[in-house]
Amino acid sequence: MRFCKWLKKICVISAVGVVFAGGMAEARMSDGMEQVSLGLSGVENARDIGGYATMDGRHVRKGLLLRSGKLDKATKSDKGKLLQVYQLKEIIDFRTSTERSQAMDPQLPGVKNVWLKILNEDVQSHSNTMIANMFQPPAKGTPEADNPAYGMVQAIKAGVYSTQMYVPIVTSEYSRHQYRAFFQELLKPREGALLWHCTGGKDRTGIAAVLTLSALGVDRETIIRDYLLTNDFDASTIQYMLTEANKLTRDPHVLIIVPKLTGVDREIIESFYTAVEKEYGTMHNFLKKGIGLTDRDIQALQRRYLE
């Protein structure tokens, strides 16, 4: 049950950061953002993890490994770009059944849709109820009723944020199995790109990127920098939610967490690495013994996705 509660927080933190992002002004792109952005106007945090150098001097091929937030608001132009520019062939959805029912993925011609929910909903009834009650909207007519940060503030007060939130992924057989299935999809032959996503494209999706880049031989600091790019892509949303939260509370403990909850936090991903090293010694051992990749799998991934 402890795992269920912590892993459920990944879903919540992914969701609250993007619920009100649709109407936000687009953030001005830094050089790093421009290099990886997919240029999709209706999809949050959409980027290419290609281009990074590996420790042996090769590079991750561009245009094949894509990550993003939920796709339900993808515009006609976005869909055309995914199909024509990236030759998208597969979409992997990490979300729960509830998340999917509220924002279904588009069905694109020639694109395979795969559902690999990272959260085990079958054993989380207590946690699901707790989270659902936590996000009940305020009473109509109250000052809080129209404030988009209300649910986030309540979540923080209820203790939903933790720097250890990714740690159970290391110890959960269910979660590791789902990420193993993700790698099985990466290993299947295809001509074109594969895109994976959750709701905000930052937590479940971010871990998938960490594992993928690790398997391809990219160094840890580069991987963490890629993970932290969410804060650049979602900068306007982060600032907006902080402004709205300030209207509800002056509690410094709450306000310092709002940007971390809306975006991502280096301490969280560092805690994930620490847990991996504690349980498995190295990330390479985790990929092999925890996720279940063989040397042949890793070699095949590198042949396909490196140049």
Rosetta blueprint (number, residue, H / E / L):
1 M L
2 R H
3 F H
4 C H
5 K H
6 W H
7 L H
8 K H
9 K H
10 I H
11 C H
12 V H
13 I H
14 S H
15 A H
16 V H
17 G L
18 V L
19 V L
20 F L
21 A L
22 G L
23 G L
24 M L
25 A L
26 E L
27 A L
28 R L
29 M L
30 S L
31 D H
32 G H
33 M H
34 E H
35 Q H
36 V H
37 S E
38 L L
39 G L
40 L L
41 S L
42 G L
43 V L
44 E L
45 N L
46 A L
47 R E
48 D E
49 I L
50 G L
51 G L
52 Y L
53 A E
54 T L
55 M L
56 D L
57 G L
58 R L
59 H E
60 V E
61 R L
62 K L
63 G L
64 L L
65 L E
66 L E
67 R E
68 S E
69 G L
70 K L
71 L L
72 D L
73 K L
74 A L
75 T L
76 K H
77 S H
78 D H
79 K H
80 G H
81 K H
82 L H
83 L H
84 Q H
85 V L
86 Y L
87 Q L
88 L L
89 K L
90 E E
91 I E
92 I E
93 D E
94 F L
95 R L
96 T L
97 S H
98 T H
99 E H
100 R H
101 S H
102 Q H
103 A L
104 M L
105 D L
106 P L
107 Q L
108 L L
109 P L
110 G L
111 V L
112 K E
113 N E
114 V E
115 W E
116 L L
117 K L
118 I L
119 L L
120 N L
121 E H
122 D H
123 V H
124 Q L
125 S H
126 H H
127 S H
128 N H
129 T H
130 M H
131 I H
132 A H
133 N H
134 M H
135 F L
136 Q L
137 P L
138 P L
139 A L
140 K L
141 G L
142 T L
143 P L
144 E L
145 A L
146 D L
147 N L
148 P L
149 A L
150 Y H
151 G H
152 M H
153 V H
154 Q H
155 A H
156 I H
157 K H
158 A L
159 G L
160 V L
161 Y L
162 S L
163 T L
164 Q L
165 M L
166 Y L
167 V H
168 P H
169 I H
170 V H
171 T H
172 S L
173 E H
174 Y H
175 S H
176 R H
177 H H
178 Q H
179 Y H
180 R H
181 A H
182 F H
183 F H
184 Q H
185 E H
186 L H
187 L H
188 K L
189 P L
190 R L
191 E L
192 G L
193 A L
194 L E
195 L E
196 W E
197 H E
198 C L
199 T L
200 G L
201 G L
202 K L
203 D L
204 R H
205 T H
206 G H
207 I H
208 A H
209 A H
210 V H
211 L H
212 T H
213 L H
214 S H
215 A H
216 L L
217 G L
218 V L
219 D L
220 R H
221 E H
222 T H
223 I H
224 I H
225 R H
226 D H
227 Y H
228 L H
229 L L
230 T H
231 N H
232 D H
233 F H
234 D L
235 A H
236 S H
237 T H
238 I H
239 Q H
240 Y H
241 M H
242 L H
243 T H
244 E H
245 A H
246 N H
247 K L
248 L L
249 T L
250 R L
251 D L
252 P H
253 H H
254 V H
255 L H
256 I H
257 I H
258 V H
259 P H
260 K H
261 L H
262 T H
263 G L
264 V L
265 D L
266 R H
267 E H
268 I H
269 I H
270 E H
271 S H
272 F H
273 Y H
274 T H
275 A H
276 V H
277 E H
278 K H
279 E H
280 Y H
281 G L
282 T L
283 M H
284 H H
285 N H
286 F H
287 L H
288 K H
289 K H
290 G H
291 I H
292 G L
293 L L
294 T L
295 D H
296 R H
297 D H
298 I H
299 Q H
300 A H
301 L H
302 Q H
303 R H
304 R H
305 Y H
306 L E
307 E L
